[in-house]
Each structure stands twice: as C-alpha cells, then as structure tokens.
Amino acid sequence: MGFKEDLRSGKFVITAEICPPRGTEAASFIEKARLLKGRISAANVTDNQRAVMRLSSLACSILLMKEGLEPVFQMTCRDRNRLAMQSDLLGAWVLGVRNILALTGDHVSAGDHREAKAVFDLDSVQLVSMISTLNTGKNMNGVELRGGTGFFIGAVVAPEASPWEPEEIKFEKKVEAGARFFQTQAIFDMDKFKRFFDGAAKTEASVLGGILLLKSAKMANYLNANVPGVHVPQNLIDELEGASDQLEKGIEIASRQVRELKKFCHGAHIMAIGQEESVVRIIEEA
C-alpha cells in the first residue's frame, strides 16, 4: 500500500517533512530518510523552503524513492511559470513520483536571494487545477498529450487563519479544482481545528493536521510575530519557558498533539524543521 491507499483505508496516517540540503552533499538528507522509513507513510520534500536556495525537490524525491520511502513532491508558484511547472510535473511522473503538494511559496523577500524575480504566474488554486488537467491527458491549453499523469493532488490550508473566511473560500476552491488531501499549517487550537475538520469531512478530501515541533519559547514567540495563520498559545509558551530542556518539552507537546489528532483526524503531518531525528521520538511517544 502507498500513501493514497493508506489514507483511503481509514488508518491514521503520518507524514513528515525532510528539508533538502543547501548543496549537493545529500548524505545527511538520506540518513534522515532512513530514520523515518517504516515510521511514516510518505515524506514531503520542500521546494526552496522560505525562499532559500536548496537542492531541488524533484531530485530529493527521487533520492527518497531509491531509499524505499514514498515522496510528496512539493511545488511552489514562486519560481516557475506555467510552462516550466508543466514540464517538471511531466518529468516527475515519468520518474515515478505520484504525490504532489501545490503551494504558493514564501516570497523571495524572506529568503537568501532577495534580488530574485518572483514569478507567481499561477496561484495555488490554479496550480491544483493545472495538475488536474494534466491528469486528464491534456496540457493547460487543452492540447492532448502523448501520455498524461495521475497525480494524487494535495494542497495546504491554515485552519487558524484570522480572518477565516478568505481561507475557507480558498480551501473550497482547491477541493473543487481537484485537491484530494490537505496538510495543514501548524495547529495549536484543537477545538478550532476540530470544527474545521468536521466541515471538511463533507468533502472528498483527506486532512492531515500540521504538527510543528516547537524547539524553544523563542521560536514560539517568533512564529507569533512573523508567520501569518500560526498562533502559539501563551500556555504552551509558558510550558516551554518553565522546562529545563525546551526541545524535550517541545517533543512532549508535539506527541500530545498527535494523540489528540488520533481521536478524530485522518492523520498528522509533522514539521520538525531541521530536527527530523526528533520526528521518530514524537511518533513513538504518541
């Protein structure tokens, strides 16, 4: 069974992110993949996360497949126009990639090449629609292809966004465009997330709640100040500040959140941001 089949079977599914290296030395990336093999259903490979130049998501997806780990190939709208995206998607399919996560992407102003020209030819809803079109055997202009794709299409939603209404509209548009699984932005308010999940359950899409490993109180405060759609409650910040080892406390909090999700959700998507070895602990303690 693969990621798509795991979700459709009704079992609680866990995915996790593995961030590509800033160069061609991939030994550490492969080591992290081996740690997670057998513990997660699929591994997301980020696409120049936070607009920082890294080894390509497609190349790293192939490396994961060689290690026997199913990849979720992430693609952002920031770096490519529609011509390049369609070409890369066809290439990914030919190479054996079957899962795709469509994102807008962080703006270049947040990254390490601020002089770069952001593309944003399409938005994330249009990207989902384009992938759905490739799945029918046609390109974005309706021209028949000599072989199409069959991607399992995913997208992102931020259940704690404020105001919620614009995010809800985008979520509904992504479902209509063909998204069949969602990995959410980090969640900390389980009651609010449960309300979103109950509404989302009326669609055909599976939802994996986003679990972000809080490494320190400083990180939590940074998220609150700088990341839209994420709010770490003060009680969790207090827990971290009162701990003798804040990373250990963060692992404990993340494990607790996964246990909560197991009560009602389709799965969890764990984001450890450079601490992938901690994902193993989070899963075991959950």
TASUL-V688209 format. One record per residue. N is the residue number from 1. RES is the residue in one small letter. PSI is psi in radians with two decimals (999 if undefined). OMEGA is omega in radians with two decimals (999 if undefined). D_FIRST is the distance of its C-alpha to the first C-alpha in Angstrom with 1 decimal. Layout:
BEGIN
[[N,RES,PSI,OMEGA,D_FIRST] [N,RES,PSI,OMEGA,D_FIRST]]
END
This chain:
BEGIN
[[1,m,2.59,3.10,0.0] [2,g,-3.01,-3.10,3.8] [3,f,-0.87,-3.14,7.0] [4,k,-0.80,-3.12,8.1] [5,e,-0.65,3.09,5.7] [6,d,-0.80,3.14,6.4] [7,l,-0.74,-3.08,9.9] [8,r,-0.26,3.12,10.3] [9,s,-0.28,-3.13,9.5] [10,g,-0.03,3.11,12.5] [11,k,2.76,3.08,11.6] [12,f,2.10,-3.00,13.7] [13,v,2.42,3.08,12.0] [14,i,2.26,2.99,14.0] [15,t,2.87,3.13,14.6] [16,a,2.73,3.10,17.7] [17,e,2.47,2.94,20.1] [18,i,2.13,-3.07,21.3] [19,c,2.23,3.11,24.6] [20,p,2.75,-3.14,25.6] [21,p,2.81,3.07,28.9] [22,r,1.06,-3.11,32.3] [23,g,-2.93,-3.07,32.7] [24,t,-0.09,3.11,31.3] [25,e,1.80,-3.00,31.0] [26,a,0.11,-3.06,27.2] [27,a,-0.76,-3.13,27.3] [28,s,-0.70,3.10,27.1] [29,f,-0.81,-3.13,24.1] [30,i,-0.66,3.11,22.2] [31,e,-0.74,3.11,23.4] [32,k,-0.68,3.11,22.1] [33,a,-0.73,-3.13,18.6] [34,r,-0.58,3.08,18.7] [35,l,-0.62,-3.03,19.8] [36,l,-0.25,-3.10,16.8] [37,k,2.29,-3.13,14.2] [38,g,-0.17,-3.13,12.2] [39,r,-0.36,3.13,13.9] [40,i,2.78,-3.13,12.4] [41,s,-0.60,3.13,9.2] [42,a,2.75,-3.14,11.2] [43,a,2.17,3.05,14.9] [44,n,2.40,3.04,17.5] [45,v,2.02,-3.05,20.2] [46,t,2.68,-3.06,23.4] [47,d,1.62,-3.09,25.8] [48,n,0.99,-3.09,29.3] [49,q,2.39,-3.10,28.9] [50,r,0.49,3.11,32.3] [51,a,0.52,3.07,33.6] [52,v,2.24,-3.07,33.9] [53,m,2.20,3.13,33.4] [54,r,3.01,3.03,30.5] [55,l,2.49,-2.98,28.4] [56,s,2.57,3.11,26.5] [57,s,-0.66,-3.13,23.1] [58,l,-0.81,3.13,22.0] [59,a,-0.74,-3.13,23.3] [60,c,-0.54,3.07,21.6] [61,s,-0.71,3.12,18.2] [62,i,-0.70,3.09,18.6] [63,l,-0.72,3.11,19.7] [64,l,-0.75,-3.14,16.5] [65,m,-0.64,3.10,14.5] [66,k,-0.44,3.11,16.9] [67,e,0.04,3.12,16.3] [68,g,0.39,-3.13,12.5] [69,l,2.26,-3.09,12.0] [70,e,2.21,-3.12,10.5] [71,p,2.68,2.85,13.7] [72,v,1.87,-3.09,15.1] [73,f,1.99,3.13,18.2] [74,q,2.41,3.09,21.1] [75,m,2.20,3.09,24.1] [76,t,2.80,3.11,27.4] [77,c,-0.10,-3.00,30.3] [78,r,-0.70,-2.88,32.9] [79,d,-0.19,-3.01,33.0] [80,r,2.61,2.97,32.4] [81,n,3.11,-3.03,34.0] [82,r,-0.53,3.11,32.1] [83,l,-0.87,-3.12,32.8] [84,a,-0.66,-3.13,31.2] [85,m,-0.77,3.13,28.2] [86,q,-0.71,3.13,27.4] [87,s,-0.79,3.13,28.0] [88,d,-0.64,3.14,25.7] [89,l,-0.74,3.08,22.9] [90,l,-0.71,3.10,23.4] [91,g,-0.73,3.12,23.4] [92,a,-0.73,-3.14,20.2] [93,w,-0.79,-3.14,18.4] [94,v,-0.59,-3.12,20.1] [95,l,-0.07,3.04,19.1] [96,g,0.04,3.11,15.3] [97,v,2.36,-3.05,15.0] [98,r,-0.26,-3.12,12.9] [99,n,2.38,-3.12,13.7] [100,i,2.40,3.05,17.4] [101,l,2.09,-3.08,19.5] [102,a,2.19,-3.12,23.0] [103,l,2.77,3.02,25.9] [104,t,-0.89,-3.13,29.7] [105,g,2.50,3.09,30.2] [106,d,2.55,-3.13,32.9] [107,h,2.64,-3.10,36.4] [108,v,-0.38,3.14,37.9] [109,s,-0.29,3.14,40.7] [110,a,-0.13,-2.94,38.4] [111,g,-2.72,-3.04,37.5] [112,d,0.09,3.07,39.1] [113,h,1.15,-3.02,40.2] [114,r,-0.27,3.09,42.1] [115,e,-0.09,-3.14,44.1] [116,a,2.64,3.10,41.0] [117,k,2.04,3.08,41.0] [118,a,2.43,-3.07,38.2] [119,v,-1.16,-3.13,36.9] [120,f,0.78,3.06,35.2] [121,d,-0.66,3.09,35.6] [122,l,2.78,2.95,32.9] [123,d,3.11,-3.02,31.9] [124,s,-0.57,3.09,28.3] [125,v,-0.77,3.12,28.5] [126,q,-0.60,3.10,29.8] [127,l,-0.76,3.08,27.0] [128,v,-0.78,3.14,24.3] [129,s,-0.69,3.14,26.4] [130,m,-0.73,3.12,26.8] [131,i,-0.70,3.09,23.0] [132,s,-0.68,3.12,22.7] [133,t,-0.75,3.07,25.6] [134,l,-0.61,3.12,24.0] [135,n,-0.38,3.10,21.1] [136,t,-0.06,-3.14,23.8] [137,g,0.32,3.11,25.1] [138,k,2.75,3.04,28.1] [139,n,-3.11,-3.04,29.4] [140,m,-0.40,3.11,31.0] [141,n,0.13,3.10,34.3] [142,g,0.15,3.13,32.9] [143,v,2.32,3.13,33.2] [144,e,2.36,3.12,31.0] [145,l,2.73,3.01,28.7] [146,r,1.21,-3.07,28.2] [147,g,2.13,3.13,24.5] [148,g,-2.81,-3.13,22.7] [149,t,3.11,3.09,19.5] [150,g,0.76,-3.05,16.5] [151,f,2.51,2.89,15.8] [152,f,1.95,-2.92,14.0] [153,i,2.27,3.09,17.3] [154,g,2.86,3.11,18.1] [155,a,3.13,-3.07,21.6] [156,v,2.57,3.04,23.6] [157,v,2.60,3.14,25.9] [158,a,1.60,-3.05,28.6] [159,p,-0.33,-3.12,29.1] [160,e,0.25,3.12,32.2] [161,a,2.50,3.10,33.9] [162,s,2.06,0.05,37.6] [163,p,2.70,-3.06,38.7] [164,w,-0.52,-2.97,35.5] [165,e,-0.82,3.11,36.5] [166,p,-0.65,3.12,35.9] [167,e,-0.66,3.11,32.4] [168,e,-0.70,3.12,31.6] [169,i,-0.76,3.12,32.9] [170,k,-0.71,3.11,30.7] [171,f,-0.84,-3.12,27.6] [172,e,-0.66,3.12,28.5] [173,k,-0.66,3.13,29.1] [174,k,-0.70,3.08,25.8] [175,v,-0.81,3.14,24.0] [176,e,-0.60,-3.12,26.4] [177,a,-0.28,3.07,25.8] [178,g,0.08,3.10,22.1] [179,a,2.28,-3.10,20.4] [180,r,-0.09,2.94,17.3] [181,f,2.63,3.14,16.6] [182,f,2.32,2.97,19.4] [183,q,2.11,-2.96,19.8] [184,t,2.81,2.91,23.3] [185,q,2.85,-3.12,26.3] [186,a,2.34,3.13,27.2] [187,i,2.48,3.10,28.1] [188,f,-0.37,3.11,30.8] [189,d,1.67,-3.05,32.1] [190,m,-0.57,3.12,29.7] [191,d,-0.78,3.11,31.9] [192,k,-0.73,3.14,32.0] [193,f,-0.68,3.12,28.3] [194,k,-0.69,3.11,27.8] [195,r,-0.74,3.09,30.2] [196,f,-0.80,-3.08,28.3] [197,f,-0.74,-3.14,25.0] [198,d,-0.66,3.09,26.6] [199,g,-0.71,-3.13,27.9] [200,a,-0.45,-3.11,24.7] [201,a,-0.28,3.12,22.9] [202,k,-0.21,3.12,25.1] [203,t,-3.12,3.11,23.2] [204,e,-0.01,-2.99,19.8] [205,a,2.52,2.99,18.7] [206,s,2.60,-3.09,16.6] [207,v,2.23,3.03,18.6] [208,l,2.09,-3.12,18.0] [209,g,2.31,-3.09,21.4] [210,g,2.10,3.12,22.8] [211,i,1.99,-3.12,24.0] [212,l,2.17,3.12,26.6] [213,l,2.05,3.08,27.9] [214,l,1.96,-3.08,31.7] [215,k,-0.36,-3.09,33.3] [216,s,2.89,3.05,36.8] [217,a,-0.61,3.11,39.2] [218,k,-0.75,3.10,40.3] [219,m,-0.75,-3.14,36.9] [220,a,-0.77,3.12,36.6] [221,n,-0.64,3.10,40.1] [222,y,-0.76,3.13,39.2] [223,l,-0.78,-3.13,36.2] [224,n,-0.60,-3.08,38.5] [225,a,-0.43,-2.93,41.0] [226,n,-0.23,-3.05,39.0] [227,v,1.87,3.12,35.6] [228,p,2.48,3.10,35.8] [229,g,0.00,3.12,33.5] [230,v,2.25,3.07,33.2] [231,h,1.96,3.08,35.5] [232,v,2.08,-3.11,35.5] [233,p,2.66,-3.10,37.7] [234,q,-0.58,-3.12,40.8] [235,n,-0.58,3.08,39.9] [236,l,-0.65,3.08,36.9] [237,i,-0.72,3.11,39.2] [238,d,-0.70,3.09,41.7] [239,e,-0.79,-3.12,39.1] [240,l,-0.79,-3.12,38.4] [241,e,-0.54,-3.11,42.1] [242,g,-0.03,-3.08,43.0] [243,a,2.51,3.08,40.5] [244,s,-0.51,3.08,41.8] [245,d,1.79,-3.01,38.5] [246,q,-0.58,3.09,37.1] [247,l,-0.75,3.09,33.8] [248,e,-0.72,3.11,33.2] [249,k,-0.67,3.10,34.1] [250,g,-0.70,3.09,31.7] [251,i,-0.71,3.12,28.8] [252,e,-0.77,3.13,30.1] [253,i,-0.79,-3.13,30.2] [254,a,-0.72,3.11,26.7] [255,s,-0.71,3.11,25.3] [256,r,-0.71,3.14,27.4] [257,q,-0.70,3.10,26.1] [258,v,-0.72,3.10,22.4] [259,r,-0.66,3.09,23.6] [260,e,-0.76,-3.12,25.3] [261,l,-0.60,-3.12,22.3] [262,k,-0.37,-3.10,20.4] [263,k,-0.40,-3.04,23.0] [264,f,-0.28,-2.93,22.2] [265,c,2.85,3.11,19.9] [266,h,-0.45,-3.12,16.3] [267,g,-3.05,-3.14,16.0] [268,a,2.48,3.05,18.0] [269,h,1.97,-3.01,18.5] [270,i,2.22,3.14,20.7] [271,m,1.94,-3.07,23.4] [272,a,-0.19,3.04,25.4] [273,i,1.29,3.10,27.3] [274,g,-0.08,3.12,28.1] [275,q,0.76,-3.06,27.4] [276,e,-0.51,3.10,23.7] [277,e,-0.43,3.12,24.6] [278,s,-0.34,3.11,25.4] [279,v,-0.68,3.13,21.9] [280,v,-0.80,3.13,21.1] [281,r,-0.75,-3.11,24.2] [282,i,-0.79,-3.13,23.4] [283,i,-0.79,-3.11,20.0] [284,e,-0.70,-3.09,21.7] [285,e,-0.26,3.10,24.7] [286,a,999,999,22.7]]
END
